[in-house]
């Protein structure tokens, strides 16, 4: 993925690292993280490290309510607990073939638990929304916009 991005945008700085180990020694007004990457406290805290005081962290998480609501084409939930899920997800590739990806013991963060969870990283919930009509019962993922607390001097 990074190689393709480098070909498309050769002037963009690209860094390959595990998020748990990432330290750019810089802070940003906005940090955006896609695709459920921030589904553990250490990852959330590492991302928050890169947010400037008063800055924002925006990210997307898998919605446990959606997983529990019904069967979904291309998604097979093998087991689900309040904190974890085992599942298989089918992805259709550009050439038409289907690739199945397993998610074993993946963490789940429930939307109603997001506020206290953000506080563990010095963040405050600003906005929570689902996809489409925004209904969290029907949205496969949900989006979080949080603000880093200002340093009081």
Buried (B, 14 or more C-beta within 10 A) or exposed (E): EEEEEEEEEEEEEEEEEEBEEBEEEEEEEEBEBEEBBBBBEEBBBBBBBBBBEEBBBBBBBBBBBBBEEEEEEEBBBEEBEEEBBBBBBEEEEEEEEEEEEEBEEBBBBBBEEBBEBBEEBBBEBEEBBBBEEEEBEBBBBBBBBBBBBEEEE
